[in-house]
Amino acid sequence: MGKSGTQRTRNPRTGNPRTRISGTRNLSKRQRAVYRRRRIVVGVALLVALALVVFCGYSLSRGVGAVWGATYGSVSRAALERDTAPTPHRSTGVKDCSAKDTRLSLTAKAATVTVGGSMEFVATIEHDGADSCLIDASDSGRVLTITSADGKDTVWTSDSCPADARMLLMAKGDKDVQTLTWGANRTGSECVANQDDLPKVDRGAYVARLSLKNAPKVTSEKVTIEVQ
């Protein structure tokens, strides 16, 4: 009598086990190759980006250095050139103008001026000598002086504030004509840049005259004006 019962039937797996294992191994190799290629691509991209950053930084530093050098180098060279440049000096053989060959003349554009007003003068330097000469025609070299009528009180001078020298080489017959303005005020012992800040003079008669600072004997005729 045979054994009875239900026997379980197993479903056999399809496919060759070797083939299945081989397929899995081949897929993993492809994936690894893909990953390797991706890493290579990413690595190359990073290297390129790094190279660009380095190149840009180097170019920028060279550009800044060039600008710095061009700016401050030129300033340094200019300062050096100024420091080493010889100081100008008068040519030997050319004398200063003197009373023998120089004439000063002064005219007022009006005879009167109101208190707090201003008076204009025309100052003329003329050279009538045979030889050329040098003269400082600035307001500090060719000086306009205003005094009281008796000449005892110096009221105003054009050289109360320093002025740059204005050297002229005068030949025979040369003239220099300038307009000077007096604000009917009084200068003090110190320079006041704004002439409007000076105190105004009182009513009365005043005398104007030109002179050369380096040659006091060279003077113009006196001009009398009235402050009303």
Secondary structure in CASP SS format (residue, H / E / C, confidence):
PFRMAT SS
TARGET T0000
AUTHOR 0000-0000-0000
METHOD secondary structure of the structure
MODEL  1
M C 1.00
G C 1.00
K C 1.00
S C 1.00
G C 1.00
T C 1.00
Q C 1.00
R C 1.00
T C 1.00
R C 1.00
N C 1.00
P C 1.00
R C 1.00
T C 1.00
G C 1.00
N C 1.00
P H 1.00
R H 1.00
T H 1.00
R H 1.00
I H 1.00
S H 1.00
G H 1.00
T H 1.00
R H 1.00
N H 1.00
L H 1.00
S H 1.00
K H 1.00
R H 1.00
Q H 1.00
R H 1.00
A H 1.00
V H 1.00
Y H 1.00
R H 1.00
R H 1.00
R H 1.00
R H 1.00
I H 1.00
V H 1.00
V H 1.00
G H 1.00
V H 1.00
A H 1.00
L H 1.00
L H 1.00
V H 1.00
A H 1.00
L H 1.00
A H 1.00
L H 1.00
V H 1.00
V H 1.00
F H 1.00
C H 1.00
G H 1.00
Y H 1.00
S H 1.00
L H 1.00
S H 1.00
R H 1.00
G H 1.00
V H 1.00
G H 1.00
A H 1.00
V H 1.00
W H 1.00
G H 1.00
A H 1.00
T H 1.00
Y H 1.00
G H 1.00
S H 1.00
V H 1.00
S H 1.00
R H 1.00
A H 1.00
A H 1.00
L H 1.00
E H 1.00
R H 1.00
D H 1.00
T H 1.00
A C 1.00
P C 1.00
T C 1.00
P C 1.00
H C 1.00
R C 1.00
S C 1.00
T C 1.00
G C 1.00
V C 1.00
K E 1.00
D E 1.00
C C 1.00
S C 1.00
A C 1.00
K C 1.00
D C 1.00
T E 1.00
R E 1.00
L E 1.00
S E 1.00
L E 1.00
T E 1.00
A E 1.00
K C 1.00
A C 1.00
A C 1.00
T E 1.00
V E 1.00
T C 1.00
V C 1.00
G C 1.00
G C 1.00
S C 1.00
M E 1.00
E E 1.00
F E 1.00
V E 1.00
A E 1.00
T E 1.00
I E 1.00
E E 1.00
H E 1.00
D C 1.00
G C 1.00
A C 1.00
D C 1.00
S C 1.00
C E 1.00
L E 1.00
I E 1.00
D E 1.00
A C 1.00
S C 1.00
D C 1.00
S C 1.00
G C 1.00
R E 1.00
V E 1.00
L E 1.00
T E 1.00
I E 1.00
T E 1.00
S E 1.00
A C 1.00
D C 1.00
G C 1.00
K C 1.00
D C 1.00
T E 1.00
V E 1.00
W E 1.00
T E 1.00
S C 1.00
D C 1.00
S C 1.00
C C 1.00
P C 1.00
A C 1.00
D C 1.00
A C 1.00
R C 1.00
M E 1.00
L E 1.00
L E 1.00
M E 1.00
A C 1.00
K C 1.00
G C 1.00
D C 1.00
K E 1.00
D E 1.00
V E 1.00
Q E 1.00
T E 1.00
L E 1.00
T E 1.00
W E 1.00
G C 1.00
A C 1.00
N E 1.00
R C 1.00
T C 1.00
G C 1.00
S C 1.00
E C 1.00
C C 1.00
V C 1.00
A C 1.00
N C 1.00
Q H 1.00
D H 1.00
D H 1.00
L C 1.00
P C 1.00
K E 1.00
V C 1.00
D C 1.00
R C 1.00
G E 1.00
A E 1.00
Y E 1.00
V E 1.00
A E 1.00
R E 1.00
L E 1.00
S E 1.00
L E 1.00
K C 1.00
N C 1.00
A E 1.00
P E 1.00
K E 1.00
V E 1.00
T E 1.00
S C 1.00
E C 1.00
K C 1.00
V E 1.00
T E 1.00
I E 1.00
E E 1.00
V E 1.00
Q C 1.00
END
